[in-house]
Amino acid sequence: MTALPAELLLRLTDRLTDPVPPPADEPWRAQSLAEGSAGIALLHIERARLGLALWKHAHHWITEAVAGEVSAADTTGLFLGAPAVAFLLSTTLPSVEHLYADARATLHRHITELAHRRTDAAFERIHHGSLPSFAEYDVFYGLTGIGAYLLRTDPGGRALERVLGYLVALTRPLGEGHRGLPGWWVDHGPNREHSADFPGGHDNLGVAHGVTGPLLLLAQALRRGIAVPGQSEAIRTISDHLDTWRQQSETGPWWPEHLTRHDLATGHPHQPGPARPSWCYGTTGIARAGQLAGIALNDTKLQVTHEDALHRALTDPAQLASITDNGLCHGWAGIYQTAVRAASDALDPRLRALPALLSTAFRDRTHPSEDRNLGFLNGDAGTALALTTLTAQHTPTSGWDACLLID
């Protein structure tokens, strides 16, 4: 007999009761939103806010996340270090916010300084005409992720204004030395290494590391009335680029995960067909971004085009069969959570029924295992958070999924 969502949730959270110190040779893991205590604490915060657990459980995990020195080095981002911990503290219960007020203020000051340093470096790179890397602009460690934190905590601040201005600049074609490549074209392959399969780098279309992450932040900000010069045009530029590379199959539209120089020259992607419809690289994340872009631009056609793509992908048995894990990044949890958020904004009535259609598959494919990852991005904590959404039947009270930019 298949377990009910509440039973599955209990089995997962039972494995996440007590914090475990990070390995001695990897102390940074504690302050990792992806893998460590910082990410797992999000689950306990959401449960406390729903009245399902005592606050002390969340506090234990928060304490573990900040047990060591929290880094604000230039290599940190939304999923590691000061921005990760500060995002975590932005989700706490209002009644206990005073306990963390000093820490939040200190972290925010460091993150603001980090944002300015990183934008200075990015503008300098643009000025010199060299190619960026994922680390400059992506969701996990780049300026898009830092911007997501700032949009949540300081939407009227100068730091966010500069991050948005940088993302606008990122959408302008590269100079003559790079033959008009899109401004987000990175100088390495999808695995961050130089590869013979991606000579001269590549154009990444995904949410996690590609141009769809900046699209999400630009659209989320504009939707909230936060705009810088050129922002609407930048949203349109990325949307048009995604439209150019949208492919059509018998079951609906799909997008390649990445493009090579040869792809640009021929006008055809090397990817033969749709991959898994994940948040990180697939149609699920791209379609949510396109939906939000349509909302931000008040472009109904753009919105419903992406809503149709999302519905088709997530009702296609062949694409759903390619989902092999339960995590947020590229598994069922991320698909379900994104579908819930998309449904809440949908014009297409089919999307409003999508979470219920997906909930059975999500539940049936969630199998707690002793050898599973416990973390937020690819493990039990993230799966449990999406199951919390399923059992509560409403969007998160803590806003934990803002770090995925789908909220």
ZAZA-871257 format. One record per residue (C-alpha): residue number from 0; z, y, x. Coordinates in steps of 0.1 Angstrom, whole numbers, plus 5000, padded with zeros to 4 digits. Each point is the difference from the previous one (the first is absolute). Layout:
ZAZA-871257
+-----+------+------+------+
| pos |    w |    v |    u |
+-----+------+------+------+
| NUM |    Z |    Y |    X |
...
+-----+------+------+------+
END
This chain:
ZAZA-871257
+-----+------+------+------+
| pos |    w |    v |    u |
+-----+------+------+------+
|   0 | 5000 | 5000 | 5000 |
|   1 | 4990 | 5034 | 5013 |
|   2 | 5029 | 5023 | 5007 |
|   3 | 5004 | 5032 | 4980 |
|   4 | 4996 | 5033 | 5019 |
|   5 | 5037 | 5008 | 4998 |
|   6 | 5008 | 4965 | 5015 |
|   7 | 4975 | 5005 | 5028 |
|   8 | 5014 | 5035 | 5007 |
|   9 | 5035 | 4986 | 5003 |
|  10 | 4989 | 4973 | 5024 |
|  11 | 4983 | 5025 | 5022 |
|  12 | 5029 | 5025 | 5000 |
|  13 | 5024 | 4972 | 5008 |
|  14 | 4982 | 4997 | 5033 |
|  15 | 5004 | 5037 | 5007 |
|  16 | 5037 | 5004 | 4993 |
|  17 | 5014 | 5007 | 5035 |
|  18 | 4983 | 5021 | 5027 |
|  19 | 4991 | 4982 | 5032 |
|  20 | 4999 | 5020 | 5033 |
|  21 | 4966 | 5002 | 5016 |
|  22 | 4991 | 4979 | 5031 |
|  23 | 5017 | 5014 | 5031 |
|  24 | 4966 | 5006 | 5016 |
|  25 | 4986 | 5018 | 4969 |
|  26 | 5027 | 5024 | 4988 |
|  27 | 4974 | 5022 | 4984 |
|  28 | 4994 | 4974 | 4972 |
|  29 | 5031 | 5012 | 4982 |
|  30 | 4983 | 5034 | 4993 |
|  31 | 4967 | 4984 | 4990 |
|  32 | 4989 | 5005 | 4964 |
|  33 | 4975 | 4972 | 5004 |
|  34 | 5022 | 4972 | 5014 |
|  35 | 5036 | 5011 | 5004 |
|  36 | 5032 | 5012 | 4983 |
|  37 | 4985 | 5033 | 4990 |
|  38 | 4974 | 4983 | 4978 |
|  39 | 5024 | 4974 | 4986 |
|  40 | 5025 | 5027 | 4990 |
|  41 | 4974 | 5014 | 4976 |
|  42 | 5004 | 4968 | 4979 |
|  43 | 5038 | 5004 | 4998 |
|  44 | 4996 | 5037 | 4991 |
|  45 | 4977 | 4993 | 4972 |
|  46 | 5023 | 4973 | 4987 |
|  47 | 5030 | 5023 | 5001 |
|  48 | 4981 | 5027 | 4982 |
|  49 | 4992 | 4975 | 4973 |
|  50 | 5037 | 4989 | 4997 |
|  51 | 4992 | 4965 | 5013 |
|  52 | 5021 | 5003 | 5032 |
|  53 | 5028 | 5020 | 5015 |
|  54 | 4992 | 5029 | 5022 |
|  55 | 5020 | 4985 | 5029 |
|  56 | 4972 | 4974 | 5005 |
|  57 | 4974 | 5027 | 5005 |
|  58 | 5024 | 5020 | 5022 |
|  59 | 5005 | 4969 | 5023 |
|  60 | 4962 | 4998 | 5006 |
|  61 | 4997 | 5038 | 5005 |
|  62 | 5028 | 4998 | 5026 |
|  63 | 4982 | 4972 | 5018 |
|  64 | 4968 | 5020 | 5000 |
|  65 | 5017 | 5029 | 5019 |
|  66 | 5023 | 4980 | 5022 |
|  67 | 4980 | 5009 | 5031 |
|  68 | 4984 | 5032 | 5012 |
|  69 | 4974 | 5010 | 4974 |
|  70 | 4968 | 5010 | 5018 |
|  71 | 4980 | 5032 | 4992 |
|  72 | 4975 | 4994 | 5029 |
|  73 | 4963 | 5007 | 4995 |
|  74 | 4994 | 4963 | 4995 |
|  75 | 5021 | 4999 | 4968 |
|  76 | 4987 | 5003 | 4965 |
|  77 | 5007 | 4992 | 4964 |
|  78 | 5005 | 4963 | 5007 |
|  79 | 5021 | 5004 | 5032 |
|  80 | 5027 | 5023 | 5013 |
|  81 | 5013 | 5032 | 4986 |
|  82 | 4973 | 5004 | 4972 |
|  83 | 5007 | 4964 | 4988 |
|  84 | 5038 | 5006 | 4999 |
|  85 | 4996 | 5034 | 4983 |
|  86 | 4977 | 4986 | 4974 |
|  87 | 5026 | 4973 | 4993 |
|  88 | 5027 | 5026 | 4996 |
|  89 | 4978 | 5019 | 4976 |
|  90 | 5002 | 4971 | 4975 |
|  91 | 5038 | 4999 | 4997 |
|  92 | 5021 | 5004 | 4968 |
|  93 | 5006 | 5036 | 4991 |
|  94 | 5037 | 4993 | 4997 |
|  95 | 5002 | 4989 | 5037 |
|  96 | 4975 | 5025 | 5015 |
|  97 | 5029 | 5020 | 5015 |
|  98 | 5009 | 4971 | 5023 |
|  99 | 4967 | 5003 | 5017 |
| 100 | 4993 | 5037 | 4998 |
| 101 | 5008 | 5009 | 5036 |
| 102 | 4979 | 4970 | 5013 |
| 103 | 4971 | 5010 | 4977 |
| 104 | 5001 | 5036 | 5012 |
| 105 | 5000 | 4990 | 5037 |
| 106 | 4972 | 4975 | 4995 |
| 107 | 4979 | 5024 | 4980 |
| 108 | 5002 | 5026 | 5028 |
| 109 | 4988 | 4975 | 5026 |
| 110 | 4972 | 4988 | 4977 |
| 111 | 4988 | 5035 | 4993 |
| 112 | 4999 | 5006 | 5038 |
| 113 | 4982 | 4967 | 5004 |
| 114 | 4974 | 5009 | 4973 |
| 115 | 4993 | 5033 | 5018 |
| 116 | 4996 | 4983 | 5034 |
| 117 | 4978 | 4973 | 4986 |
| 118 | 4977 | 5025 | 4981 |
| 119 | 4998 | 5022 | 5031 |
| 120 | 4988 | 4969 | 5020 |
| 121 | 4976 | 4990 | 4973 |
| 122 | 4984 | 5034 | 4998 |
| 123 | 4997 | 5001 | 5037 |
| 124 | 4982 | 4967 | 5000 |
| 125 | 4976 | 5013 | 4973 |
| 126 | 4994 | 5031 | 5021 |
| 127 | 4990 | 4979 | 5030 |
| 128 | 4977 | 4978 | 4978 |
| 129 | 5015 | 4967 | 5009 |
| 130 | 5006 | 4971 | 4976 |
| 131 | 5033 | 4993 | 4982 |
| 132 | 5019 | 4968 | 4998 |
| 133 | 5019 | 4984 | 4971 |
| 134 | 5033 | 5013 | 5014 |
| 135 | 4988 | 5036 | 4995 |
| 136 | 4994 | 4999 | 4962 |
| 137 | 5009 | 4967 | 4983 |
| 138 | 5027 | 4992 | 4974 |
| 139 | 5023 | 4979 | 5022 |
| 140 | 5004 | 5021 | 5032 |
| 141 | 4976 | 5030 | 4996 |
| 142 | 5000 | 5034 | 4983 |
| 143 | 4991 | 4986 | 4966 |
| 144 | 5033 | 4981 | 4999 |
| 145 | 5020 | 5029 | 5013 |
| 146 | 4983 | 5021 | 4974 |
| 147 | 5010 | 4975 | 4973 |
| 148 | 5037 | 5006 | 5010 |
| 149 | 4995 | 5038 | 5000 |
| 150 | 4984 | 4999 | 4966 |
| 151 | 5030 | 4983 | 4986 |
| 152 | 5027 | 5021 | 5017 |
| 153 | 4985 | 5034 | 5009 |
| 154 | 4968 | 5005 | 4980 |
| 155 | 5000 | 5038 | 5005 |
| 156 | 5006 | 4999 | 5037 |
| 157 | 4978 | 5011 | 5029 |
| 158 | 5001 | 4966 | 5016 |
| 159 | 4982 | 4984 | 4970 |
| 160 | 4976 | 5029 | 4998 |
| 161 | 4990 | 4993 | 5036 |
| 162 | 4996 | 4963 | 4994 |
| 163 | 4978 | 5006 | 4970 |
| 164 | 4980 | 5025 | 5020 |
| 165 | 4995 | 4974 | 5028 |
| 166 | 4988 | 4974 | 4975 |
| 167 | 4975 | 5025 | 4986 |
| 168 | 4987 | 5005 | 5036 |
| 169 | 4999 | 4962 | 5004 |
| 170 | 4973 | 4998 | 4973 |
| 171 | 4976 | 5022 | 5019 |
| 172 | 4972 | 4981 | 5019 |
| 173 | 5005 | 4996 | 5038 |
| 174 | 4980 | 5021 | 5023 |
| 175 | 4967 | 4994 | 5018 |
| 176 | 5014 | 4976 | 5026 |
| 177 | 5009 | 4976 | 4972 |
| 178 | 4968 | 5004 | 4980 |
| 179 | 5016 | 5013 | 4968 |
| 180 | 5024 | 4970 | 4995 |
| 181 | 5027 | 5006 | 4974 |
| 182 | 5030 | 5018 | 5013 |
| 183 | 5023 | 4971 | 4995 |
| 184 | 4978 | 4976 | 5021 |
| 185 | 5024 | 4983 | 5024 |
| 186 | 4993 | 4991 | 5036 |
| 187 | 5011 | 4964 | 4997 |
| 188 | 4997 | 4969 | 4978 |
| 189 | 5020 | 4990 | 4970 |
| 190 | 5026 | 4983 | 5023 |
| 191 | 5005 | 5032 | 5020 |
| 192 | 4981 | 4985 | 5029 |
| 193 | 4966 | 5007 | 5014 |
| 194 | 4978 | 4972 | 4989 |
| 195 | 4964 | 4989 | 5006 |
| 196 | 4998 | 4996 | 4962 |
| 197 | 5007 | 5037 | 4995 |
| 198 | 4982 | 5018 | 5028 |
| 199 | 5009 | 5037 | 4999 |
| 200 | 5028 | 4994 | 4974 |
| 201 | 4998 | 4998 | 4962 |
| 202 | 5004 | 5017 | 4966 |
| 203 | 5030 | 4984 | 4982 |
| 204 | 4999 | 5003 | 4962 |
| 205 | 5034 | 4985 | 4992 |
| 206 | 5033 | 5016 | 4989 |
| 207 | 5023 | 4988 | 5028 |
| 208 | 4980 | 5012 | 5030 |
| 209 | 4968 | 5015 | 4986 |
| 210 | 4987 | 5031 | 4982 |
| 211 | 5013 | 4989 | 4966 |
| 212 | 5036 | 5008 | 5012 |
| 213 | 4992 | 5037 | 5006 |
| 214 | 4981 | 5000 | 4966 |
| 215 | 5032 | 4988 | 4983 |
| 216 | 5022 | 5027 | 5016 |
| 217 | 4975 | 5028 | 4994 |
| 218 | 4996 | 4989 | 4963 |
| 219 | 5037 | 4995 | 4995 |
| 220 | 5008 | 5035 | 5013 |
| 221 | 4972 | 5017 | 4980 |
| 222 | 5012 | 4981 | 4969 |
| 223 | 5034 | 5016 | 5005 |
| 224 | 4985 | 5035 | 5004 |
| 225 | 5003 | 5001 | 5038 |
| 226 | 4967 | 5011 | 5016 |
| 227 | 4986 | 5014 | 5032 |
| 228 | 4966 | 5015 | 5006 |
| 229 | 4973 | 4974 | 4999 |
| 230 | 5022 | 4973 | 4984 |
| 231 | 4979 | 4994 | 4969 |
| 232 | 4968 | 4999 | 5022 |
| 233 | 5017 | 4975 | 5023 |
| 234 | 5009 | 4977 | 4971 |
| 235 | 4964 | 5002 | 4988 |
| 236 | 4987 | 4992 | 5035 |
| 237 | 5021 | 4968 | 5003 |
| 238 | 4992 | 4990 | 4964 |
| 239 | 4962 | 5005 | 5006 |
| 240 | 5003 | 4979 | 5032 |
| 241 | 5017 | 4972 | 4981 |
| 242 | 4973 | 5003 | 4973 |
| 243 | 4973 | 4997 | 5026 |
| 244 | 5014 | 4968 | 5013 |
| 245 | 5011 | 4985 | 4967 |
| 246 | 4982 | 4966 | 4996 |
| 247 | 4992 | 4982 | 4968 |
| 248 | 5005 | 4963 | 4993 |
| 249 | 4996 | 4979 | 4968 |
| 250 | 5037 | 5006 | 4993 |
| 251 | 5001 | 5037 | 5008 |
| 252 | 5003 | 5025 | 5028 |
| 253 | 5016 | 4995 | 5033 |
| 254 | 5003 | 5018 | 5034 |
| 255 | 4997 | 4987 | 5035 |
| 256 | 5032 | 5002 | 5021 |
| 257 | 4983 | 5017 | 5029 |
| 258 | 4966 | 5012 | 5012 |
| 259 | 4984 | 4998 | 5034 |
| 260 | 4974 | 5023 | 5016 |
| 261 | 4974 | 4974 | 4991 |
| 262 | 5011 | 5001 | 4964 |
| 263 | 4996 | 5038 | 4999 |
| 264 | 4965 | 4997 | 5016 |
| 265 | 4988 | 4974 | 4975 |
| 266 | 5019 | 5012 | 4970 |
| 267 | 5013 | 4965 | 4993 |
| 268 | 5035 | 4987 | 5008 |
| 269 | 5004 | 4969 | 5022 |
| 270 | 5026 | 4986 | 4975 |
| 271 | 4981 | 4976 | 4977 |
| 272 | 5022 | 5003 | 4969 |
| 273 | 5034 | 5011 | 4986 |
| 274 | 5031 | 4990 | 5020 |
| 275 | 5034 | 4996 | 4984 |
| 276 | 5007 | 5029 | 4976 |
| 277 | 5031 | 5012 | 5018 |
| 278 | 5019 | 5033 | 5002 |
| 279 | 4994 | 5003 | 5038 |
| 280 | 4962 | 4995 | 5002 |
| 281 | 4986 | 4988 | 4968 |
| 282 | 4988 | 5013 | 4966 |
| 283 | 5035 | 5004 | 4986 |
| 284 | 5010 | 5027 | 5025 |
| 285 | 4966 | 5017 | 5001 |
| 286 | 4997 | 5001 | 4962 |
| 287 | 5035 | 5014 | 4995 |
| 288 | 4991 | 5028 | 5025 |
| 289 | 4967 | 5007 | 4982 |
| 290 | 5019 | 5001 | 4967 |
| 291 | 5024 | 5025 | 5014 |
| 292 | 4972 | 5020 | 5015 |
| 293 | 4984 | 5003 | 4966 |
| 294 | 5033 | 5011 | 4984 |
| 295 | 5005 | 5026 | 5028 |
| 296 | 4965 | 5014 | 4996 |
| 297 | 5000 | 4997 | 4962 |
| 298 | 4969 | 4978 | 5004 |
| 299 | 5001 | 4975 | 4972 |
| 300 | 4969 | 4982 | 5012 |
| 301 | 5015 | 4994 | 5034 |
| 302 | 5033 | 4988 | 4985 |
| 303 | 4985 | 4975 | 4975 |
| 304 | 4975 | 4987 | 5026 |
| 305 | 5029 | 4989 | 5022 |
| 306 | 5020 | 4988 | 4971 |
| 307 | 4971 | 4977 | 4991 |
| 308 | 4998 | 4988 | 5036 |
| 309 | 5037 | 4992 | 5000 |
| 310 | 4998 | 4981 | 4967 |
| 311 | 4970 | 4980 | 5011 |
| 312 | 5016 | 4990 | 5033 |
| 313 | 5033 | 4990 | 4986 |
| 314 | 4985 | 4979 | 4972 |
| 315 | 4975 | 4982 | 5023 |
| 316 | 5014 | 4964 | 5006 |
| 317 | 4981 | 4997 | 5033 |
| 318 | 5015 | 5032 | 5014 |
| 319 | 5035 | 4991 | 4988 |
| 320 | 4997 | 4966 | 5015 |
| 321 | 4997 | 5016 | 5034 |
| 322 | 5035 | 5014 | 4998 |
| 323 | 5021 | 4976 | 5020 |
| 324 | 5034 | 5017 | 5004 |
| 325 | 5026 | 5019 | 4979 |
| 326 | 5005 | 5031 | 5021 |
| 327 | 4994 | 5037 | 4993 |
| 328 | 4974 | 5006 | 5028 |
| 329 | 4974 | 4975 | 4991 |
| 330 | 5015 | 4977 | 4974 |
| 331 | 5010 | 4997 | 4964 |
| 332 | 5029 | 5025 | 5001 |
| 333 | 4978 | 5028 | 5011 |
| 334 | 4973 | 4992 | 4975 |
| 335 | 5025 | 4999 | 4971 |
| 336 | 5018 | 5032 | 5011 |
| 337 | 4968 | 5019 | 5004 |
| 338 | 4987 | 4987 | 4966 |
| 339 | 5032 | 5012 | 4983 |
| 340 | 4996 | 5035 | 5015 |
| 341 | 4963 | 5001 | 4992 |
| 342 | 5007 | 4989 | 4964 |
| 343 | 5024 | 5029 | 4995 |
| 344 | 4972 | 5025 | 5007 |
| 345 | 4971 | 4981 | 4985 |
| 346 | 4974 | 5013 | 4976 |
| 347 | 4984 | 4966 | 4998 |
| 348 | 5021 | 4980 | 4975 |
| 349 | 4993 | 4967 | 5019 |
| 350 | 5021 | 5013 | 5029 |
| 351 | 5030 | 5004 | 4978 |
| 352 | 4999 | 4963 | 4992 |
| 353 | 4995 | 4990 | 5037 |
| 354 | 5036 | 4997 | 5011 |
| 355 | 5008 | 4975 | 4973 |
| 356 | 4969 | 4980 | 5009 |
| 357 | 5010 | 4999 | 5037 |
| 358 | 5037 | 4994 | 4995 |
| 359 | 4996 | 4962 | 4993 |
| 360 | 4979 | 4995 | 5032 |
| 361 | 5025 | 5021 | 5020 |
| 362 | 5029 | 4980 | 4987 |
| 363 | 4984 | 4966 | 5004 |
| 364 | 4990 | 5007 | 5036 |
| 365 | 5034 | 5013 | 5012 |
| 366 | 5017 | 4971 | 5018 |
| 367 | 5031 | 5010 | 5020 |
| 368 | 5001 | 4981 | 5033 |
| 369 | 5025 | 4999 | 5028 |
| 370 | 4973 | 5007 | 5026 |
| 371 | 4986 | 5031 | 4982 |
| 372 | 5001 | 5035 | 5014 |
| 373 | 5029 | 5019 | 4985 |
| 374 | 4986 | 5035 | 5004 |
| 375 | 4985 | 5026 | 4977 |
| 376 | 4963 | 5001 | 5009 |
| 377 | 4992 | 4963 | 5002 |
| 378 | 5031 | 4983 | 4990 |
| 379 | 5027 | 4992 | 4974 |
| 380 | 5013 | 5035 | 4996 |
| 381 | 4967 | 5015 | 4990 |
| 382 | 4993 | 4971 | 4977 |
| 383 | 5034 | 5004 | 4984 |
| 384 | 4994 | 5037 | 4994 |
| 385 | 4968 | 4993 | 4981 |
| 386 | 5018 | 4973 | 4981 |
| 387 | 5027 | 5026 | 4992 |
| 388 | 4972 | 5021 | 4985 |
| 389 | 4988 | 4970 | 4980 |
| 390 | 5035 | 4991 | 4986 |
| 391 | 5009 | 5036 | 4993 |
| 392 | 4966 | 5007 | 4983 |
| 393 | 4999 | 5035 | 5013 |
| 394 | 4990 | 5018 | 5032 |
| 395 | 5026 | 5003 | 5028 |
| 396 | 5030 | 5023 | 4995 |
| 397 | 5003 | 5006 | 5038 |
| 398 | 4964 | 5007 | 5006 |
| 399 | 4999 | 4974 | 5028 |
| 400 | 4962 | 4995 | 4996 |
| 401 | 4993 | 5036 | 5011 |
| 402 | 4998 | 4986 | 5035 |
| 403 | 4969 | 4981 | 4989 |
| 404 | 4986 | 5033 | 4984 |
| 405 | 4993 | 4982 | 4967 |
| 406 | 5028 | 5017 | 4980 |
+-----+------+------+------+
END
